[in-house]
Amino acid sequence: MPELKAVAFDVVETLMSLEEVPGRLAERGYPAGLFGPWFTRAVRDGMALAAAGGYRTFDEICAAALRDITGEEVDQATIDHVLGGWDRFPAHDDVLPALEELRAAGVRVIGLTTGSAEVISGFFARSGLSDHVEAVLSCADVGAWKPAPAAYRYATTWLDLDPDQVALVAAHAWDCHGAKRAGLRTGWVSRLEGRYNPTFDPADATADDLPTLIRKLLA
C-alpha cells in the first residue's frame, strides 16, 4: 500500500463538539432533545439532495429541517440563534494531539466539510489549530454533499495525490463508506456512533480516540 501522504478530516462532530447546540434550542423555548432529530434530518436531506443531483448550503438545509421538525413554528431569530457562531464551538480534547502526530510524521492535513469554509476556518483559528491545517475545503465548491464521490475526489485533486495516498477521518460510518468507495483510506472514531454500522464498508482503522486512530493509520 502506498505511503499515507495526507489526511482529510470531517469537521462537524468529528473535530468540532456540538455540545452547545441543545442549549441554544432550549434558550429559544424548544426542548434540548430536539437537537438529535433535527440534525439527523438535516444530514439526511443534504445526502438526499446529493443522491438526486441537487445542492443547498449547510445553513439552508439546517434551517429548512428545523422548520420541518417544529411544524413551521420556528422564527428567523431562533434559526439565527441556533446556527450562528459555530466557528466559536470547542474542539474535542483529542484533536490537537492527533494533529501533532500527523505533523510530526510529515503528513498533510485538510478539513473537508459540508459546512462553510469560512466558518470552519474560523473554528480552526479560534481553537488554535490553524497551524496544523493546510486548507479547508467545502462541499459547496463542488455542489455536492458527502458522501457523493465528487466531494472526496475534490479533496484528492486539490491535494494532487492519488486517492489511496489520502485518508478520510470521520465520526460517521456513512462518511467513511463514501470515501472508501471513492478510493480513499478511511479512519473512524467512535465518539459519536459508538458502534460502526455494518451496513457500510468497513473502515481501514477504528479507535475510540483520534491519536490512537492516527497511529493506526500511520502504521
Stockholm file with secondary structure:
# STOCKHOLM 1.0

chainA/1-219         MPELKAVAFDVVETLMSLEEVPGRLAERGYPAGLFGPWFTRAVRDGMALAAAGGYRTFDEICAAALRDITGEEVDQATIDHVLGGWDRFPAHDDVLPALEELRAAGVRVIGLTTGSAEVISGFFARSGLSDHVEAVLSCADVGAWKPAPAAYRYATTWLDLDPDQVALVAAHAWDCHGAKRAGLRTGWVSRLEGRYNPTFDPADATADDLPTLIRKLLA
#=GR chainA/1-219 SS CCCCCEEEECCBTTTBCCTTHHHHHHHTTSCGGGHHHHHHHHHHHHHHHHHHTCCCCHHHHHHHHHHHHTTTCCCHHHHHHHHTTGGGSCBCTTHHHHHHHHHHTTCEEEEEESSCHHHHHHHHHHTTCGGGCCEEEEGGGTTCCTTSHHHHHHHHHHHTCCGGGEEEEESCHHHHHHHHHTTCEEEEETTTTSSCCTTSCCCSEEESSHHHHHHHHHC
#=GC SS_cons         CCCCCEEEECCBTTTBCCTTHHHHHHHTTSCGGGHHHHHHHHHHHHHHHHHHTCCCCHHHHHHHHHHHHTTTCCCHHHHHHHHTTGGGSCBCTTHHHHHHHHHHTTCEEEEEESSCHHHHHHHHHHTTCGGGCCEEEEGGGTTCCTTSHHHHHHHHHHHTCCGGGEEEEESCHHHHHHHHHTTCEEEEETTTTSSCCTTSCCCSEEESSHHHHHHHHHC
//
